[in-house]
Amino acid sequence: MEASSLYIRCNLSPAAYQAVMSAPVANPRQFDDWQRWYDSKDAYGAGELSAHDLDRSTTCSLGDLIAGWVEFSPGSRSHYDEQAGVWTFAVLEFTDNYGEMLQLLAPLRQVAHYADVDSDSFLLIYSYIWGNGIDACLSLGQGRSEFIDGPSEAQRAEAAAVLEQLWDSVAAAYEQGGL
């Protein structure tokens, strides 16, 4: 398995955006559906998620965690459009490890508690570069996050458009010797 890409779009008021970015990151144990998600994947190793995977967490804010990804991961970006009330975060080469996915999914799932109730906010981890499928897709709304089979066609096109922009910017930086 090659590294999958991550894309999240969440509709948030400016106050909700500030609140979620200031909030401490969620611990994986705050969600009880990890094993069901993991069982749906063709993962190597033991069939059960370990306590190690579920107990790992960090003590920073979500905003600090996102800033770290953007700073140290070429091909990533976080943007909040205050006019539209939309936050997007994308990582072109996220990870190929389900345990690592879980560690960022937990903090990102907490945005559902802040999302506009009637929005179609979502999170998608899929093989944008390599084209081998969806690793995780979550609906983020109604105050909760929920694993779903996949994004709508419009959501997938939205994710692909942002990831294509990141691909182009990484390629341009590489050609100019910036990576």
ZIVEN-V997065 format. One line per field, one symbol per residue. phi: phi as a letter, one per 20 degrees, with the letter a starting at -180 (. if undefined). psi: psi as a letter, one per 30 degrees, with the letter a starting at -180 (. if undefined). burial: I if it has 9 or more other C-alpha atoms within 8 Angstrom, else O. Layout:
phi = ???
psi = ???
burial = ???
//
This chain:
phi = .egedcbcccebfgfffffffeffffegffcddffffffedeeengfdfeggfeefbcdeefgfffgffffdcgncbcbdeffemcdcbbcfdeaddfffggfefgfffffgfdfggeedgbccdbeffemdodebbcecalmbdbfcfaffgfffffffffffffgffffffffemec
psi = klkllkkkkkjkleeeeeeeffkkkkkeffkggeeeeefflillalfkkleeeffkllglleeeeeeeeeegjkhllkkkjeefhkkkkkjeidlgkeeeeeffeeeefffefflkeglhklkkjlieefghakekkkkjlgglkkklellleeeeeeeeeeeeeeeeeeeeeeeggf.
burial = OOIIIIIIIIIIIOOIIOIIIIIOIIIIOOOOOIIOIIIOOOOOOOOOIOOOIIIIIOOOIIIIIIIOIIOOOOIIIIOOOOOOIIIIIIIIIIIIOIOIIIIOOIIOIIIIIIIIOOIIIIIIIIIIOOOOOIIIIIIIIIIIIOIIOIIOOOIIOOIIOIIOOIIOIIOOIIOOOOO
//
